[in-house]
Amino acid sequence: FNIELSKDGQKSALLGKPFDLRTPRIDELMGLEKGLTHSQPSNRTANDKPVLVQFPEKQVRNGNVEGWAQDFGERQRVVFEPKNRDVDSMHRLTLHEFGHVAENNASQRDAKGLEKYYNDLGYRHVTYNDSKGEQKSQWQFRDRDGNHYAQQAGEAPFGKWTRVNEQGQPLKADGTVAKSYFAPDAVRYSNSEMRNIAAVKPTSTYFPTPREQVAESLTEFRDNANTRT
């Protein structure tokens, strides 16, 4: 499958902070193998170097994160946090994380094409200066009427979506700026409501960014005949 598995005694790092790696368990390997069998187009990196597949001994990122993918340019890696999971959940997680590997490959080969694809899904990425003059960036998601919405960091990925302009400012129903994202007159929708009014309806309820929506869609497409339908 063109991967390089971690082993007991090895070390890795995230943002300069080292962490210990381990050899995966048998149930993890079985789920990983099933997932890789279903995602073979995504297993190869743009330069054909094996994907690093790492299993930390202890949780590296916050406790809700089950796995993550990282693009180093020359190498890519997928990290599976030490959660208790069965073969089927490991299979699904593998499909999702290697969906991100596919996106990283696409970004290396054709970044503009990937950006257009994200836009076709209804997303735009904006940068702006906030009230303190600090530069911010934000993914905004489009509804069927052409309005855009964003989530605050504390609300993602399943919280409220607030209507915004290109400067990331919250909007009222008449299009004027509201006092805050949480103001009573700001236009806000739940995650499920946002999914139903989206210009392109997401495959699952997990769509805080286009990267996650693509990984979720690939997971459903590749899992089995029922999820593909």
N, C-alpha and C positions, 0 to 999 in steps of 0.2 A: 504493500500500500504506500510505499515511499514515505514512511514516517520513521522517526527516531525516538524510541521510548525512553523515559527516564528510568533510573535504577537507584536502589538503595545507596546512600552515601554521596550522591551527587548534589550539587548546589546550583541555584539559579538566583535571579534577582529581578525586582520590579522597582523602577525609579531609584536604583542604587541601593535598595535594601535587600540583602540576601535572604534566601529561604531554602530549607532542606527539601530534597526530593526523595521519592520512594519508588519502588517497583509497584506497578498496578496489581490489584487483586484479580483473581480468576473471573469473578462476575463483571468487573470493570472491563477486562480484556474481551469477554464474550460480547458485551454490549458495544464496545469499541469496534470489534471486528464486523458486527452486523451493520453498524452505522457506516463504516468505511466501505463496505460492500455496496451500500446504497448510494454512496456519494462519490464514487470514483472520479467523476469529472473534476471534482474540487480537491482531490488529494494531492495533485501535483502543483508545485509552486511555479511562478513565472520563469524561474531560472532552473527548475527541475531539482533543486536541492531538497532533501527530505524535510518534511514538516516536523518540528520538535513537538512532541506530545509529552507534557509534563504532569506529574501527579505530586503536588506538595504534601508534606507530612502534616502541616497545619494550615488553617485558613489564611490566605494571603490578602485577599480583598475583603470588603465588608461581608457580614454574615449571610446576606441574601443572595450573593453571587455564587452560582454553581459552576460556571466555567467562563472562559474568556479567550479571545484570539488576539494576537498581536503581530503586526507587520514590521519587521526590521529591515525591509528592502532586500537584503541578501538572504535572509532566513525568515521563516514564519514559524510561529509557535501557537499551540493550543494548550491551555492549562485547565485541568479539571480539578476543582477544589474538592477537599476531602469530605464530601457529603455522603450520607448513607443512601444508596440508590440500588435499584435492581437492574437486571439486564435490559429490560425495555426502556426504562428511563435513561439509562446510559446510552442506549441506541439513539433515542430522540435528541439527547443533548449533543451527541456526536454530530448528528445531521445539522443541528443548529450552528454549532461552532465551526464546522467545516463549510457551512454556508458563508460565514465571514471570511474564511480562507479564499473562497471563490470571489468574493467582493474585492479582497486585497489583490488578487491576481488581475481582476478586471481594471482596478485602479492603476496598477503598474503598466498594463498594456494600453489602456485607453481611458484616461482619467476623465476626459471631456464626455466620452460616451456614457460613462457611469453616472456623471453628473446629470446628463440629459435623462437617463433612465430614472434617477431619483425624482427629477422634476415631473416626469410623466406619471409617477406614482402620486404626485400631489404635494411634494415637499419643495421648499426653498430654504437655502442657508443664507442668513443675513448677518452682517457685522455692523455694529453701531456703537456710539459712545453714550454711556448712561448719564444720569444727572450729575454724577461726580466726575465725569470726563474720562472714565475708564472704558476701554474698548471691550465689548462683549460680542459673543456670537450666539446664534440661536437657530435651531431647526423649527420651521413653521410649516403647518400642515393645512391644506386647502379643502374647503367644503365645496358642495355642488354649485353654490352661488358665487364662488370666486373669493370668498373671505378666507383669511388665514388665522390660525390659532397656534398657541404655544403653551407648553407646560413649564411651570417653575421647577427648579431643581428638586425642591422638597415634595413636589406633587407627582413627578414622573416615577414610574412609567404608567401607573393605573389611576392617577388622580384626575383633577379637573383640567380642561383645556380652556384658555381664555382668548377671545378674539384680539388680535394685535395688528399694528401697522408695521412697516418695514424698519422702524426704529425700535421695535420691541415694546412699544407702549400699549397698554391695555385700552380697549375701545368699548364705548357704549353702543347700543343698538343703532343710534343715529350717526355713528362714525366718528364722534368726537372722543377725545381722550378721557378715560376714567381716572380717578385718583390713584387706584392701585388695582392689581390683579384680583384682589379680594373684595373690591368695592361692590356694594349691592347692585349698582347699575351697570357693572361690567358684564359683558356677554360671556357666560361660562357654560360649558357642557361637561357632563361626566364622560369618562373614557368610553363607555358603551354608546352614549349618545353621539360622541364624535365619530365613532366607527360607522354609525348608521347614516350620518350626513356627509361623510367624506366623499370627495370627488371620485376617488377610487377606494372602494371598501377594502380595508385590510383583511388578510386571511385569518388572523387571530386577534385577540385583544391586546397583544403586546406590540405596539408600534410607536414608541416614543421618538424614534429616529428612523430614517429610511433604511439604515443598515440593519436594524433589528427586524423591520418588516420584511426585508428581503430574506434574511436568515430564517424567519418563521415560515415564509412562503415556500422556500426550498425544502424545509423540514416536512411540511404537509405534502408537497409534491412527491418527495422521495420516500416517505415512510411506507405507505401501503396503498392499495387500490381505493379503499374507503376515504382516506384522508386526501388522496389525490383528487378524487371527485369533488 
